[in-house]
Amino acid sequence: MTGSASLDQLRRCHIAVDLGAARTRVFVKGAGLVVDQPSVAAVNTRTGSLIAVGEFAERMTGRTPGYIRVVRPVSGGSVVDIEMAQRMLRHLIGEKLRRALRRKPRLRAAACTPHDADPLAQRAAVETMVGLGARRVELVDTLLAAAVGCGLPVERPEATMILVCGAATTQVAVLSLGSIVTAERIAVGGDAIDHAIVQHLRHRHELMLPSQSVRPLQLALSGNGLTPHGPTSTEIHGRDVATGLARSVQVDTAAVRDAIHTPLTAVLDGIGKVLRDCPPDLVADLADRGIMMVGGSALLPGLDQMLRDATGMPVHIAERPDVCAILGLGAMLEGRIAPMLLDPLSG
């Protein structure tokens, strides 16, 4: 079913999918990015029927009666529930587009997989696409797709470093001559940072946050929120752990910064390991060029500054960090990438 995806084979694909733990994105040749929705489905456990997918299903989190279960079929970049992922994708794509895709006699699809995805995870990605009617599936390393999508000169001999900040995992790699020189996958992502904030508020202030308001809290810290120049405190609304009643507290932003430092240390360790495994000639390039951050969690307020302080390297955030991987795949599908020495995912 899968081969190592050459640019030539990717050009023959009709549809590309980036199935992430947080969001699912679909790119259709000729139509562009057609789906960008949360990777969530709400199921009626009594009947097994799908009630909602995407944003609507995400809004149901924590608000549903007992028989409605909100599921996330993707975890850490790998499909953990193939059947659910297929159903979710079908609904996200919609009837009209599915009909158009079905008319293609030999539908070819491309999908992103995390850097060190094991054969089972690769197989799950392929099966999910086959459920959409794909006769052939090409797999592309997320790191390469993201590097192409944010316009890094991947095919040149200089080294570039990319940090893909996902919800469940962070991947970091050094690329040169169109292939991955060294890479690490760290099991810490935006969710771990959310979790650290939630735990901090629970222990320090005995406050429970509604599941949807962790991100707004980070945004409340935004601008210079996570840097020492930011506001010293911010007001947070939540529910008292003991009484269950609503209340608001003034939260010290420096304490929140300390709380999220622990998960971020793992990311810094990963960057350090990649640099240690990297040939010295390339490390010299990186000192000038720095790190390019992509992925939805790249926008965590102040994260880039934290990395600058810790590594002493320049850190840039891609223009549209959350959609780099799918736009990179799309560029490959539409043949906008000159054939280069791409070392694709060996299938």
SULUR-V47582 format. One record per residue. N is the residue number from 1. D_FIRST is the distance of its C-alpha to the first C-alpha in Angstrom with 1 decimal. Layout:
n={N | N}
d_first={D_FIRST | D_FIRST}
This chain:
n={1 | 2 | 3 | 4 | 5 | 6 | 7 | 8 | 9 | 10 | 11 | 12 | 13 | 14 | 15 | 16 | 17 | 18 | 19 | 20 | 21 | 22 | 23 | 24 | 25 | 26 | 27 | 28 | 29 | 30 | 31 | 32 | 33 | 34 | 35 | 36 | 37 | 38 | 39 | 40 | 41 | 42 | 43 | 44 | 45 | 46 | 47 | 48 | 49 | 50 | 51 | 52 | 53 | 54 | 55 | 56 | 57 | 58 | 59 | 60 | 61 | 62 | 63 | 64 | 65 | 66 | 67 | 68 | 69 | 70 | 71 | 72 | 73 | 74 | 75 | 76 | 77 | 78 | 79 | 80 | 81 | 82 | 83 | 84 | 85 | 86 | 87 | 88 | 89 | 90 | 91 | 92 | 93 | 94 | 95 | 96 | 97 | 98 | 99 | 100 | 101 | 102 | 103 | 104 | 105 | 106 | 107 | 108 | 109 | 110 | 111 | 112 | 113 | 114 | 115 | 116 | 117 | 118 | 119 | 120 | 121 | 122 | 123 | 124 | 125 | 126 | 127 | 128 | 129 | 130 | 131 | 132 | 133 | 134 | 135 | 136 | 137 | 138 | 139 | 140 | 141 | 142 | 143 | 144 | 145 | 146 | 147 | 148 | 149 | 150 | 151 | 152 | 153 | 154 | 155 | 156 | 157 | 158 | 159 | 160 | 161 | 162 | 163 | 164 | 165 | 166 | 167 | 168 | 169 | 170 | 171 | 172 | 173 | 174 | 175 | 176 | 177 | 178 | 179 | 180 | 181 | 182 | 183 | 184 | 185 | 186 | 187 | 188 | 189 | 190 | 191 | 192 | 193 | 194 | 195 | 196 | 197 | 198 | 199 | 200 | 201 | 202 | 203 | 204 | 205 | 206 | 207 | 208 | 209 | 210 | 211 | 212 | 213 | 214 | 215 | 216 | 217 | 218 | 219 | 220 | 221 | 222 | 223 | 224 | 225 | 226 | 227 | 228 | 229 | 230 | 231 | 232 | 233 | 234 | 235 | 236 | 237 | 238 | 239 | 240 | 241 | 242 | 243 | 244 | 245 | 246 | 247 | 248 | 249 | 250 | 251 | 252 | 253 | 254 | 255 | 256 | 257 | 258 | 259 | 260 | 261 | 262 | 263 | 264 | 265 | 266 | 267 | 268 | 269 | 270 | 271 | 272 | 273 | 274 | 275 | 276 | 277 | 278 | 279 | 280 | 281 | 282 | 283 | 284 | 285 | 286 | 287 | 288 | 289 | 290 | 291 | 292 | 293 | 294 | 295 | 296 | 297 | 298 | 299 | 300 | 301 | 302 | 303 | 304 | 305 | 306 | 307 | 308 | 309 | 310 | 311 | 312 | 313 | 314 | 315 | 316 | 317 | 318 | 319 | 320 | 321 | 322 | 323 | 324 | 325 | 326 | 327 | 328 | 329 | 330 | 331 | 332 | 333 | 334 | 335 | 336 | 337 | 338 | 339 | 340 | 341 | 342 | 343 | 344 | 345 | 346 | 347}
d_first={0.0 | 3.8 | 6.7 | 10.2 | 11.1 | 14.1 | 16.7 | 16.2 | 12.6 | 13.9 | 16.7 | 14.7 | 13.6 | 16.0 | 16.0 | 15.9 | 16.6 | 18.5 | 18.8 | 21.8 | 24.2 | 26.9 | 25.5 | 22.5 | 22.3 | 20.5 | 20.8 | 20.5 | 20.9 | 24.5 | 25.6 | 25.1 | 25.1 | 25.3 | 25.0 | 26.5 | 27.4 | 27.8 | 24.9 | 27.2 | 27.5 | 30.7 | 30.6 | 33.4 | 33.3 | 35.7 | 33.5 | 30.1 | 30.1 | 29.0 | 32.1 | 31.0 | 28.3 | 28.6 | 32.1 | 33.9 | 32.3 | 33.0 | 36.7 | 36.8 | 36.2 | 39.3 | 41.0 | 39.7 | 41.4 | 40.2 | 37.9 | 35.8 | 33.2 | 31.6 | 28.2 | 25.9 | 22.3 | 21.4 | 23.3 | 23.4 | 20.3 | 18.1 | 17.4 | 19.8 | 19.9 | 16.6 | 18.5 | 21.2 | 19.0 | 17.4 | 21.0 | 22.4 | 20.0 | 20.7 | 24.4 | 24.3 | 22.7 | 25.3 | 25.6 | 26.6 | 23.6 | 21.2 | 22.9 | 22.5 | 18.7 | 18.5 | 20.4 | 17.6 | 16.4 | 12.8 | 12.5 | 10.6 | 11.0 | 11.8 | 12.9 | 15.4 | 15.3 | 18.6 | 19.4 | 19.2 | 16.6 | 16.0 | 12.7 | 13.8 | 14.3 | 11.0 | 9.4 | 12.2 | 11.5 | 7.9 | 9.6 | 12.5 | 11.0 | 9.5 | 13.2 | 14.4 | 12.9 | 10.0 | 7.9 | 5.8 | 6.4 | 8.3 | 10.3 | 13.9 | 16.7 | 19.2 | 22.0 | 21.0 | 20.4 | 23.7 | 25.5 | 24.6 | 25.5 | 28.9 | 29.7 | 30.0 | 30.3 | 27.2 | 27.2 | 30.9 | 32.2 | 34.0 | 32.6 | 31.7 | 31.4 | 29.4 | 29.8 | 27.3 | 29.5 | 27.4 | 28.8 | 27.8 | 27.0 | 28.3 | 26.3 | 28.3 | 27.4 | 29.1 | 27.3 | 28.5 | 27.3 | 24.1 | 22.9 | 23.8 | 26.8 | 27.3 | 26.1 | 27.1 | 26.0 | 29.0 | 29.0 | 31.6 | 31.2 | 33.1 | 33.2 | 35.0 | 37.5 | 38.0 | 38.6 | 41.1 | 43.1 | 43.1 | 44.3 | 46.9 | 48.4 | 48.4 | 50.2 | 52.5 | 53.4 | 52.5 | 50.6 | 47.4 | 45.3 | 43.6 | 39.8 | 39.5 | 42.2 | 40.9 | 39.4 | 42.7 | 44.5 | 42.5 | 43.3 | 46.9 | 46.8 | 45.2 | 46.7 | 48.1 | 47.5 | 46.1 | 48.4 | 52.0 | 53.3 | 51.9 | 53.9 | 55.4 | 54.7 | 52.9 | 53.5 | 50.9 | 51.1 | 49.8 | 51.0 | 53.4 | 51.8 | 55.0 | 56.5 | 53.4 | 55.3 | 54.2 | 55.5 | 54.9 | 55.3 | 55.8 | 53.0 | 53.7 | 50.9 | 51.5 | 50.8 | 47.5 | 46.6 | 47.5 | 45.4 | 42.2 | 43.0 | 41.6 | 37.9 | 38.2 | 39.5 | 36.1 | 34.6 | 37.4 | 36.8 | 33.1 | 34.2 | 36.8 | 34.4 | 32.1 | 35.3 | 36.5 | 33.4 | 33.5 | 35.3 | 38.8 | 38.5 | 35.7 | 37.7 | 40.6 | 38.4 | 37.4 | 41.0 | 41.6 | 38.4 | 37.8 | 35.1 | 33.1 | 32.4 | 29.7 | 28.4 | 30.4 | 32.6 | 33.7 | 36.3 | 38.0 | 41.6 | 42.9 | 39.8 | 39.7 | 43.4 | 42.9 | 40.3 | 42.8 | 45.5 | 43.6 | 42.0 | 44.5 | 41.7 | 41.4 | 38.9 | 37.5 | 35.7 | 33.3 | 34.5 | 32.1 | 30.7 | 29.0 | 26.7 | 26.1 | 22.4 | 21.5 | 23.8 | 22.3 | 18.9 | 20.8 | 22.6 | 19.5 | 18.2 | 21.7 | 22.0 | 25.0 | 24.1 | 25.4 | 23.0 | 23.9 | 23.0 | 20.3 | 18.9 | 15.6 | 13.9 | 13.1 | 9.7}
